[in-house]
Amino acid sequence: MTYYITAAPLGQTVRVTAKVVAEAVKLSPGSISKSISRLVNGGWLSLAFRVGRVPFYRAGDQVLALAAGDEGDQGGSQLATVRQLPVRMTTDE
């Protein structure tokens, strides 16, 4: 997803094929295709248009909502957990 978010200004179409994305991130085209499908189904990517059978994508509504600061439509799923590491105090003697 990071590739799609950083490859074009937010909300604009990334004008490269999934094959090019696969080469750029060093994954197989099949893995990229499955990942794209999951991201589209989750609202993280959105189909912008097709040229023949080749789809092109842009950031989806989930990304745009996060960028706008609207965290209300995340389906209640937590994006990450942040935990503080314990701090051990030492005495200088």
Secondary structure, DSSP 8 states (H G I E B T S, - for coil): -HHHHHSSSTTS-B-S-HHHHHHHHT--HHHHHHHHHHHHHTTSEEEEEEETTEEEEEE-HHHHHHHTT--S-STT-----------------
